[in-house]
Amino acid sequence: MPYILFPASGSICLSAMNAASFEALYSAFSRMHVQKTGTAS
């Protein structure tokens, strides 16, 4: 297996995980930001 497949597959996995975590966490962040439930004061 050539070396270039290792960084290429890692880059693809990283971009997929980044997109999935952004989609999952952005709704929670925007909800807490609008409702102001994330701050203590």
PQR file of N, CA, C, O and H, with PARSE charges and radii, in Angstrom:
ATOM      1  N   MET A   1       0.852  -1.169   0.000 -0.4000 1.5000
ATOM      2  CA  MET A   1       0.000   0.000   0.000 -0.0000 2.0000
ATOM      3  C   MET A   1       0.904   1.241   0.000  0.5500 1.7000
ATOM      4  O   MET A   1       1.792   1.349   0.845 -0.5500 1.4000
ATOM      5  N   PRO A   2       0.694   2.159  -0.918 -0.5600 1.5000
ATOM      6  CA  PRO A   2       1.542   3.354  -0.976  0.2800 2.0000
ATOM      7  C   PRO A   2       1.289   4.296   0.205  0.5500 1.7000
ATOM      8  O   PRO A   2       0.218   4.301   0.812 -0.5500 1.4000
ATOM      9  N   TYR A   3       2.313   5.086   0.501 -0.4000 1.5000
ATOM     10  CA  TYR A   3       2.252   5.978   1.653 -0.0000 2.0000
ATOM     11  C   TYR A   3       1.164   7.035   1.506  0.5500 1.7000
ATOM     12  O   TYR A   3       0.557   7.435   2.499 -0.5500 1.4000
ATOM     13  H   TYR A   3       3.183   5.082   0.008  0.4000 1.0000
ATOM     14  N   ILE A   4       0.912   7.489   0.291 -0.4000 1.5000
ATOM     15  CA  ILE A   4      -0.018   8.601   0.089 -0.0000 2.0000
ATOM     16  C   ILE A   4      -1.441   8.237   0.515  0.5500 1.7000
ATOM     17  O   ILE A   4      -2.253   9.125   0.774 -0.5500 1.4000
ATOM     18  H   ILE A   4       1.405   7.164  -0.516  0.4000 1.0000
ATOM     19  N   LEU A   5      -1.752   6.946   0.588 -0.4000 1.5000
ATOM     20  CA  LEU A   5      -3.088   6.553   1.013 -0.0000 2.0000
ATOM     21  C   LEU A   5      -3.311   6.800   2.506  0.5500 1.7000
ATOM     22  O   LEU A   5      -4.444   7.043   2.924 -0.5500 1.4000
ATOM     23  H   LEU A   5      -1.093   6.224   0.377  0.4000 1.0000
ATOM     24  N   PHE A   6      -2.265   6.742   3.305 -0.4000 1.5000
ATOM     25  CA  PHE A   6      -2.421   6.985   4.746 -0.0000 2.0000
ATOM     26  C   PHE A   6      -2.831   8.424   5.042  0.5500 1.7000
ATOM     27  O   PHE A   6      -3.836   8.624   5.725 -0.5500 1.4000
ATOM     28  H   PHE A   6      -1.345   6.544   2.965  0.4000 1.0000
ATOM     29  N   PRO A   7      -2.097   9.453   4.559 -0.5600 1.5000
ATOM     30  CA  PRO A   7      -2.553  10.821   4.828  0.2800 2.0000
ATOM     31  C   PRO A   7      -3.873  11.148   4.135  0.5500 1.7000
ATOM     32  O   PRO A   7      -4.676  11.917   4.662 -0.5500 1.4000
ATOM     33  N   ALA A   8      -4.100  10.571   2.962 -0.4000 1.5000
ATOM     34  CA  ALA A   8      -5.347  10.863   2.248 -0.0000 2.0000
ATOM     35  C   ALA A   8      -6.539  10.313   3.011  0.5500 1.7000
ATOM     36  O   ALA A   8      -7.546  11.005   3.163 -0.5500 1.4000
ATOM     37  H   ALA A   8      -3.448   9.947   2.533  0.4000 1.0000
ATOM     38  N   SER A   9      -6.445   9.090   3.490 -0.4000 1.5000
ATOM     39  CA  SER A   9      -7.562   8.524   4.243 -0.0000 2.0000
ATOM     40  C   SER A   9      -7.739   9.241   5.578  0.5500 1.7000
ATOM     41  O   SER A   9      -8.868   9.412   6.038 -0.5500 1.4000
ATOM     42  H   SER A   9      -5.627   8.528   3.367  0.4000 1.0000
ATOM     43  N   GLY A  10      -6.654   9.658   6.201 -0.4000 1.5000
ATOM     44  CA  GLY A  10      -6.760  10.419   7.439 -0.0000 2.0000
ATOM     45  C   GLY A  10      -7.420  11.764   7.219  0.5500 1.7000
ATOM     46  O   GLY A  10      -8.209  12.215   8.049 -0.5500 1.4000
ATOM     47  H   GLY A  10      -5.737   9.519   5.828  0.4000 1.0000
ATOM     48  N   SER A  11      -7.104  12.405   6.112 -0.4000 1.5000
ATOM     49  CA  SER A  11      -7.707  13.696   5.808 -0.0000 2.0000
ATOM     50  C   SER A  11      -9.200  13.556   5.527  0.5500 1.7000
ATOM     51  O   SER A  11      -9.993  14.408   5.927 -0.5500 1.4000
ATOM     52  H   SER A  11      -6.463  12.038   5.438  0.4000 1.0000
ATOM     53  N   ILE A  12      -9.576  12.494   4.847 -0.4000 1.5000
ATOM     54  CA  ILE A  12     -10.996  12.256   4.570 -0.0000 2.0000
ATOM     55  C   ILE A  12     -11.744  11.974   5.866  0.5500 1.7000
ATOM     56  O   ILE A  12     -12.835  12.502   6.079 -0.5500 1.4000
ATOM     57  H   ILE A  12      -8.932  11.802   4.522  0.4000 1.0000
ATOM     58  N   CYS A  13     -11.172  11.154   6.725 -0.4000 1.5000
ATOM     59  CA  CYS A  13     -11.816  10.853   8.011 -0.0000 2.0000
ATOM     60  C   CYS A  13     -11.904  12.097   8.884  0.5500 1.7000
ATOM     61  O   CYS A  13     -12.916  12.315   9.548 -0.5500 1.4000
ATOM     62  H   CYS A  13     -10.285  10.725   6.552  0.4000 1.0000
ATOM     63  N   LEU A  14     -10.863  12.908   8.889 -0.4000 1.5000
ATOM     64  CA  LEU A  14     -10.879  14.127   9.688 -0.0000 2.0000
ATOM     65  C   LEU A  14     -11.957  15.083   9.211  0.5500 1.7000
ATOM     66  O   LEU A  14     -12.660  15.676  10.028 -0.5500 1.4000
ATOM     67  H   LEU A  14     -10.040  12.731   8.349  0.4000 1.0000
ATOM     68  N   SER A  15     -12.097  15.241   7.912 -0.4000 1.5000
ATOM     69  CA  SER A  15     -13.105  16.156   7.414 -0.0000 2.0000
ATOM     70  C   SER A  15     -14.506  15.633   7.673  0.5500 1.7000
ATOM     71  O   SER A  15     -15.412  16.424   7.932 -0.5500 1.4000
ATOM     72  H   SER A  15     -11.525  14.759   7.248  0.4000 1.0000
ATOM     73  N   ALA A  16     -14.711  14.318   7.610 -0.4000 1.5000
ATOM     74  CA  ALA A  16     -16.027  13.748   7.915 -0.0000 2.0000
ATOM     75  C   ALA A  16     -16.372  13.917   9.379  0.5500 1.7000
ATOM     76  O   ALA A  16     -17.510  14.248   9.710 -0.5500 1.4000
ATOM     77  H   ALA A  16     -13.974  13.675   7.399  0.4000 1.0000
ATOM     78  N   MET A  17     -15.404  13.694  10.268 -0.4000 1.5000
ATOM     79  CA  MET A  17     -15.675  13.845  11.695 -0.0000 2.0000
ATOM     80  C   MET A  17     -15.893  15.312  12.061  0.5500 1.7000
ATOM     81  O   MET A  17     -16.721  15.623  12.918 -0.5500 1.4000
ATOM     82  H   MET A  17     -14.479  13.425   9.998  0.4000 1.0000
ATOM     83  N   ASN A  18     -15.155  16.213  11.415 -0.4000 1.5000
ATOM     84  CA  ASN A  18     -15.318  17.636  11.682 -0.0000 2.0000
ATOM     85  C   ASN A  18     -16.704  18.104  11.242  0.5500 1.7000
ATOM     86  O   ASN A  18     -17.362  18.849  11.969 -0.5500 1.4000
ATOM     87  H   ASN A  18     -14.483  15.961  10.719  0.4000 1.0000
ATOM     88  N   ALA A  19     -17.150  17.682  10.074 -0.4000 1.5000
ATOM     89  CA  ALA A  19     -18.471  18.076   9.595 -0.0000 2.0000
ATOM     90  C   ALA A  19     -19.570  17.504  10.483  0.5500 1.7000
ATOM     91  O   ALA A  19     -20.547  18.193  10.778 -0.5500 1.4000
ATOM     92  H   ALA A  19     -16.616  17.077   9.483  0.4000 1.0000
ATOM     93  N   ALA A  20     -19.422  16.262  10.908 -0.4000 1.5000
ATOM     94  CA  ALA A  20     -20.442  15.645  11.753 -0.0000 2.0000
ATOM     95  C   ALA A  20     -20.505  16.319  13.118  0.5500 1.7000
ATOM     96  O   ALA A  20     -21.598  16.568  13.625 -0.5500 1.4000
ATOM     97  H   ALA A  20     -18.629  15.703  10.669  0.4000 1.0000
ATOM     98  N   SER A  21     -19.368  16.618  13.719 -0.4000 1.5000
ATOM     99  CA  SER A  21     -19.391  17.264  15.030 -0.0000 2.0000
ATOM    100  C   SER A  21     -19.908  18.691  14.928  0.5500 1.7000
ATOM    101  O   SER A  21     -20.588  19.161  15.840 -0.5500 1.4000
ATOM    102  H   SER A  21     -18.479  16.416  13.306  0.4000 1.0000
ATOM    103  N   PHE A  22     -19.602  19.393  13.839 -0.4000 1.5000
ATOM    104  CA  PHE A  22     -20.130  20.742  13.660 -0.0000 2.0000
ATOM    105  C   PHE A  22     -21.641  20.707  13.540  0.5500 1.7000
ATOM    106  O   PHE A  22     -22.328  21.522  14.156 -0.5500 1.4000
ATOM    107  H   PHE A  22     -19.049  19.012  13.098  0.4000 1.0000
ATOM    108  N   GLU A  23     -22.174  19.770  12.753 -0.4000 1.5000
ATOM    109  CA  GLU A  23     -23.623  19.662  12.588 -0.0000 2.0000
ATOM    110  C   GLU A  23     -24.299  19.324  13.908  0.5500 1.7000
ATOM    111  O   GLU A  23     -25.391  19.820  14.186 -0.5500 1.4000
ATOM    112  H   GLU A  23     -21.616  19.107  12.253  0.4000 1.0000
ATOM    113  N   ALA A  24     -23.672  18.491  14.720 -0.4000 1.5000
ATOM    114  CA  ALA A  24     -24.288  18.069  15.977 -0.0000 2.0000
ATOM    115  C   ALA A  24     -24.210  19.161  17.036  0.5500 1.7000
ATOM    116  O   ALA A  24     -25.156  19.342  17.803 -0.5500 1.4000
ATOM    117  H   ALA A  24     -22.785  18.088  14.494  0.4000 1.0000
ATOM    118  N   LEU A  25     -23.103  19.890  17.092 -0.4000 1.5000
ATOM    119  CA  LEU A  25     -22.902  20.828  18.183 -0.0000 2.0000
ATOM    120  C   LEU A  25     -23.399  22.238  17.882  0.5500 1.7000
ATOM    121  O   LEU A  25     -23.639  23.009  18.811 -0.5500 1.4000
ATOM    122  H   LEU A  25     -22.334  19.743  16.469  0.4000 1.0000
ATOM    123  N   TYR A  26     -23.559  22.595  16.618 -0.4000 1.5000
ATOM    124  CA  TYR A  26     -23.957  23.969  16.310 -0.0000 2.0000
ATOM    125  C   TYR A  26     -25.376  24.253  16.760  0.5500 1.7000
ATOM    126  O   TYR A  26     -25.662  25.361  17.213 -0.5500 1.4000
ATOM    127  H   TYR A  26     -23.364  21.969  15.863  0.4000 1.0000
ATOM    128  N   SER A  27     -26.272  23.287  16.649 -0.4000 1.5000
ATOM    129  CA  SER A  27     -27.646  23.516  17.083 -0.0000 2.0000
ATOM    130  C   SER A  27     -27.699  23.712  18.597  0.5500 1.7000
ATOM    131  O   SER A  27     -28.440  24.567  19.081 -0.5500 1.4000
ATOM    132  H   SER A  27     -26.040  22.387  16.281  0.4000 1.0000
ATOM    133  N   ALA A  28     -26.930  22.938  19.343 -0.4000 1.5000
ATOM    134  CA  ALA A  28     -26.896  23.100  20.792 -0.0000 2.0000
ATOM    135  C   ALA A  28     -26.293  24.455  21.159  0.5500 1.7000
ATOM    136  O   ALA A  28     -26.785  25.122  22.069 -0.5500 1.4000
ATOM    137  H   ALA A  28     -26.328  22.243  18.950  0.4000 1.0000
ATOM    138  N   PHE A  29     -25.252  24.859  20.474 -0.4000 1.5000
ATOM    139  CA  PHE A  29     -24.636  26.158  20.766 -0.0000 2.0000
ATOM    140  C   PHE A  29     -25.597  27.292  20.463  0.5500 1.7000
ATOM    141  O   PHE A  29     -25.740  28.212  21.268 -0.5500 1.4000
ATOM    142  H   PHE A  29     -24.852  24.317  19.735  0.4000 1.0000
ATOM    143  N   SER A  30     -26.258  27.242  19.316 -0.4000 1.5000
ATOM    144  CA  SER A  30     -27.156  28.334  18.972 -0.0000 2.0000
ATOM    145  C   SER A  30     -28.348  28.378  19.915  0.5500 1.7000
ATOM    146  O   SER A  30     -28.829  29.461  20.248 -0.5500 1.4000
ATOM    147  H   SER A  30     -26.142  26.494  18.661  0.4000 1.0000
ATOM    148  N   ARG A  31     -28.831  27.230  20.348 -0.4000 1.5000
ATOM    149  CA  ARG A  31     -29.939  27.199  21.297 -0.0000 2.0000
ATOM    150  C   ARG A  31     -29.521  27.818  22.630  0.5500 1.7000
ATOM    151  O   ARG A  31     -30.267  28.611  23.204 -0.5500 1.4000
ATOM    152  H   ARG A  31     -28.440  26.349  20.078  0.4000 1.0000
ATOM    153  N   MET A  32     -28.334  27.462  23.126 -0.4000 1.5000
ATOM    154  CA  MET A  32     -27.868  28.015  24.397 -0.0000 2.0000
ATOM    155  C   MET A  32     -27.554  29.506  24.267  0.5500 1.7000
ATOM    156  O   MET A  32     -27.740  30.267  25.217 -0.5500 1.4000
ATOM    157  H   MET A  32     -27.728  26.817  22.659  0.4000 1.0000
ATOM    158  N   HIS A  33     -27.082  29.919  23.099 -0.4000 1.5000
ATOM    159  CA  HIS A  33     -26.741  31.334  22.905 -0.0000 2.0000
ATOM    160  C   HIS A  33     -28.001  32.185  22.856  0.5500 1.7000
ATOM    161  O   HIS A  33     -28.025  33.272  23.433 -0.5500 1.4000
ATOM    162  H   HIS A  33     -26.931  29.301  22.328  0.4000 1.0000
ATOM    163  N   VAL A  34     -29.033  31.727  22.195 -0.4000 1.5000
ATOM    164  CA  VAL A  34     -30.275  32.498  22.080 -0.0000 2.0000
ATOM    165  C   VAL A  34     -31.020  32.513  23.402  0.5500 1.7000
ATOM    166  O   VAL A  34     -31.507  33.561  23.826 -0.5500 1.4000
ATOM    167  H   VAL A  34     -29.015  30.843  21.727  0.4000 1.0000
ATOM    168  N   GLN A  35     -31.115  31.359  24.060 -0.4000 1.5000
ATOM    169  CA  GLN A  35     -31.858  31.271  25.312 -0.0000 2.0000
ATOM    170  C   GLN A  35     -31.020  31.688  26.522  0.5500 1.7000
ATOM    171  O   GLN A  35     -31.536  31.805  27.633 -0.5500 1.4000
ATOM    172  H   GLN A  35     -30.720  30.508  23.715  0.4000 1.0000
ATOM    173  N   LYS A  36     -29.727  31.910  26.296 -0.4000 1.5000
ATOM    174  CA  LYS A  36     -28.784  32.307  27.345 -0.0000 2.0000
ATOM    175  C   LYS A  36     -28.782  31.315  28.516  0.5500 1.7000
ATOM    176  O   LYS A  36     -28.782  31.720  29.678 -0.5500 1.4000
ATOM    177  H   LYS A  36     -29.308  31.815  25.393  0.4000 1.0000
ATOM    178  N   THR A  37     -28.781  30.025  28.203 -0.4000 1.5000
ATOM    179  CA  THR A  37     -28.724  29.004  29.242 -0.0000 2.0000
ATOM    180  C   THR A  37     -27.304  28.568  29.541  0.5500 1.7000
ATOM    181  O   THR A  37     -27.094  27.794  30.474 -0.5500 1.4000
ATOM    182  H   THR A  37     -28.781  29.696  27.259  0.4000 1.0000
ATOM    183  N   GLY A  38     -26.326  29.030  28.789 -0.4000 1.5000
ATOM    184  CA  GLY A  38     -24.945  28.599  28.994 -0.0000 2.0000
ATOM    185  C   GLY A  38     -24.180  29.463  29.980  0.5500 1.7000
ATOM    186  O   GLY A  38     -23.071  29.104  30.377 -0.5500 1.4000
ATOM    187  H   GLY A  38     -26.496  29.659  28.030  0.4000 1.0000
ATOM    188  N   THR A  39     -24.744  30.594  30.384 -0.4000 1.5000
ATOM    189  CA  THR A  39     -24.024  31.476  31.298 -0.0000 2.0000
ATOM    190  C   THR A  39     -24.554  31.320  32.719  0.5500 1.7000
ATOM    191  O   THR A  39     -25.720  30.983  32.925 -0.5500 1.4000
ATOM    192  H   THR A  39     -25.645  30.886  30.062  0.4000 1.0000
ATOM    193  N   ALA A  40     -23.692  31.567  33.687 -0.4000 1.5000
ATOM    194  CA  ALA A  40     -24.067  31.401  35.082 -0.0000 2.0000
ATOM    195  C   ALA A  40     -24.798  32.632  35.614  0.5500 1.7000
ATOM    196  O   ALA A  40     -25.598  32.525  36.544 -0.5500 1.4000
ATOM    197  H   ALA A  40     -22.745  31.841  33.519  0.4000 1.0000
ATOM    198  N   SER A  41     -24.530  33.794  35.032 -0.4000 1.5000
ATOM    199  CA  SER A  41     -25.164  34.997  35.575 -0.0000 2.0000
ATOM    200  C   SER A  41     -26.415  35.397  34.832  0.5500 1.7000
ATOM    201  O   SER A  41     -27.051  36.391  35.183 -0.5500 1.4000
ATOM    202  H   SER A  41     -23.880  33.881  34.276  0.4000 1.0000
TER
END
